[in-house]
Amino acid sequence: MTPTAHELLRTTAARLAPDPTAHPLVPRIADGRARARTIAVLALEQRHVIPADRRSFQHLTRRAAEAKDLESAAFFDTLADGESLARERLTPLLDACGVSRNEAATYEPQAGCQTYPAYVAWLALNGEPADVVLALTANFAVWGASCATVARALRDHYGFDDEACGFFDFFAEPAPDLDRQALAAVQAGLDRGRITTAHLRYGRLLGQYEEMFWKTLADGDGAAAGCGKA
């Protein structure tokens, strides 16, 4: 029996759920053990992730529209708009971390943190839009939970105010409109026979690349802490 869109979204998220110990940095931030400089590096890496993802989502919007998949196009268009909002909220975070404009402009990103947007760009070029909707929706739930944890910790342990935490709050907040668009896109994909098993591969790789993002930051945090640096 063909599953409904709701069932497929639910089972995909369950199958792609990560190992709870896979993100070593998040627990460190949660209890205040991570260095403040590591938060700054996270924000600096996001300065590169966000515009890359925005362009990828815009390309997916165009591809879906050209394929007459208007439901997926609407989903990706909302994601692109969301990245623009996230970029605006990143500036107060960088300010709170003490990152100067010069450092922000000259910072060289790390490969381990940029594999995720590189793969999103690959999906924008090669993925069936409806399959990409499924994979991204499953991955966003994990990212949102991590952002909620970080937002609480920045207030409780690092003295950040609401404006400085706005970037993480944005991704942690429920997005019912986006959820409805994802449901509509997946249902349309099922109705048109455009959903394949590739969404599981896409989602698995997205999850692994996100783990790589956090691990790269955690490795830097641990190495610096071992050297006794603040």
C-alpha positions in Angstrom: 0.0 0.0 0.0 1.3 3.4 -0.9 1.9 5.5 2.2 0.4 9.0 2.6 2.6 12.0 2.6 2.2 12.3 6.4 3.2 8.7 6.9 6.2 9.0 4.6 7.5 12.2 6.3 7.1 10.5 9.7 8.8 7.2 8.8 11.6 9.0 6.9 12.4 11.2 9.9 12.4 8.1 12.2 14.7 6.2 9.8 17.1 9.1 9.6 17.1 10.0 13.2 20.8 10.5 14.3 22.7 8.9 17.1 22.1 11.2 20.1 25.8 11.2 20.8 26.7 12.2 17.2 27.0 15.9 17.9 29.7 16.2 20.5 29.7 20.0 20.6 26.0 20.5 21.5 26.3 18.9 24.9 29.4 21.0 25.7 27.5 24.1 24.8 24.5 23.0 26.7 26.3 22.8 30.0 28.7 25.8 29.4 31.9 23.8 28.8 32.5 24.9 25.2 34.7 28.0 24.7 33.1 31.2 23.8 35.4 31.4 20.8 33.9 28.2 19.5 30.5 29.9 19.3 32.2 32.7 17.3 33.6 30.2 14.9 30.2 28.5 14.5 28.8 31.9 13.6 31.6 32.6 11.2 31.1 29.3 9.4 27.4 30.1 9.1 28.2 33.3 7.2 29.3 31.0 4.4 26.7 28.3 4.9 23.7 30.6 4.7 24.3 32.4 1.4 25.3 29.1 -0.2 22.1 27.3 0.9 20.0 30.3 -0.2 21.3 30.1 -3.7 20.8 26.3 -3.7 17.2 26.7 -2.6 16.6 29.4 -5.2 17.9 27.0 -7.9 15.7 24.2 -6.6 12.7 26.6 -6.8 13.5 27.2 -10.5 14.0 23.6 -11.3 10.7 22.6 -9.5 8.8 25.3 -11.3 10.2 24.3 -14.7 9.0 20.7 -13.9 5.5 22.0 -13.1 6.1 20.9 -9.5 4.6 24.0 -7.9 4.3 22.5 -4.5 8.0 21.8 -4.2 8.8 25.2 -5.7 6.8 26.9 -3.0 8.6 24.9 -0.3 12.1 25.8 -1.6 11.1 29.5 -2.1 10.1 29.7 1.6 13.4 28.1 2.5 15.3 30.7 0.4 13.4 33.5 2.1 14.2 31.9 5.5 17.9 32.0 4.8 17.7 35.7 4.1 16.1 36.2 7.5 18.7 34.0 9.2 21.5 36.1 7.7 20.0 39.2 9.3 19.9 37.5 12.7 23.5 36.4 12.4 25.0 39.9 12.7 23.9 40.3 16.4 25.4 36.9 17.2 28.7 37.8 15.7 28.7 41.1 17.6 28.0 39.3 20.8 30.9 37.0 20.1 33.2 40.0 19.6 33.8 39.3 16.0 35.0 42.4 14.1 33.9 43.2 10.6 37.4 42.7 9.4 37.6 39.2 10.9 34.2 38.3 9.5 35.3 39.4 6.0 38.7 37.6 6.1 37.7 34.4 8.0 38.6 31.3 6.0 36.0 28.5 6.4 36.8 24.9 7.3 36.2 22.1 4.9 34.5 20.0 7.6 31.9 22.7 8.2 31.2 23.4 4.5 30.5 19.9 3.3 26.9 20.3 4.2 26.2 23.3 1.9 28.3 21.7 -0.7 26.0 18.7 -0.7 22.9 20.9 -0.7 24.3 22.5 -3.8 24.8 19.0 -5.4 21.2 18.2 -4.5 20.1 21.5 -6.1 21.7 20.3 -9.4 20.9 16.6 -9.3 18.1 15.7 -6.8 14.5 15.1 -7.7 12.9 18.1 -6.0 10.2 16.0 -4.1 12.9 13.7 -2.8 15.0 16.6 -1.7 11.9 18.0 0.2 11.7 14.7 2.1 15.4 14.6 2.9 15.6 18.2 4.0 12.5 18.1 6.2 13.9 15.1 8.1 17.2 16.9 8.6 15.7 20.2 9.7 14.1 18.5 12.7 17.6 17.6 14.0 19.1 21.0 13.3 16.2 22.7 14.9 16.5 20.7 18.1 20.3 21.5 18.3 19.6 25.2 17.8 17.0 25.2 20.6 19.6 23.6 22.9 22.2 26.2 21.9 19.9 29.1 22.3 19.0 28.1 25.9 22.7 27.6 26.8 23.8 30.9 25.4 21.3 32.6 27.7 22.0 30.4 30.7 25.8 30.1 30.6 27.2 32.7 28.2 25.2 35.8 29.1 23.8 36.4 25.5 20.6 38.4 25.2 17.6 37.6 23.1 18.9 39.6 20.1 22.2 37.7 20.1 20.3 34.4 20.3 17.9 35.3 17.5 19.7 33.2 14.9 19.3 30.0 16.9 15.8 30.9 18.0 14.8 31.3 14.3 15.7 27.7 13.5 14.3 26.4 16.7 10.9 27.9 16.3 8.1 25.8 14.9 7.4 26.4 11.2 3.8 25.2 10.6 3.5 26.9 7.2 6.7 25.2 6.0 5.5 21.9 7.4 2.3 22.3 5.4 4.2 23.1 2.3 6.4 20.0 2.8 3.3 17.8 3.2 1.8 19.2 0.0 5.0 18.8 -1.9 5.5 15.2 -0.8 1.8 14.3 -1.5 2.1 15.8 -5.0 5.3 13.8 -5.5 3.6 10.6 -4.5 0.6 11.4 -6.8 2.9 12.0 -9.8 5.2 9.1 -9.1 8.2 11.4 -8.4 9.2 10.0 -5.0 12.0 7.5 -5.2 14.1 5.7 -2.6 16.9 8.3 -3.2 15.4 10.5 -0.5 16.8 8.1 2.1 20.3 8.4 0.7 20.0 12.2 0.4 18.8 12.4 4.0 21.5 10.0 5.3 24.3 12.1 3.7 22.8 15.3 4.9 22.8 13.9 8.4 26.4 12.8 8.2 27.5 16.1 6.8 25.8 17.9 9.6 27.5 15.6 12.1 30.8 16.6 10.4 29.9 20.3 10.9 29.5 19.8 14.6 32.5 17.5 15.0 34.8 19.9 13.2 33.8 22.6 15.6 34.1 20.2 18.6 37.6 19.2 17.5 38.7 22.8 17.4 37.1 23.5 20.8 38.8 20.5 22.4 42.2 21.2 20.8 42.2 24.8 22.0 41.0 23.8 25.5 43.8 21.3 25.7 46.3 24.1 25.0 44.8 26.2 27.8 43.4 28.9 25.6 40.4 31.0 26.6 
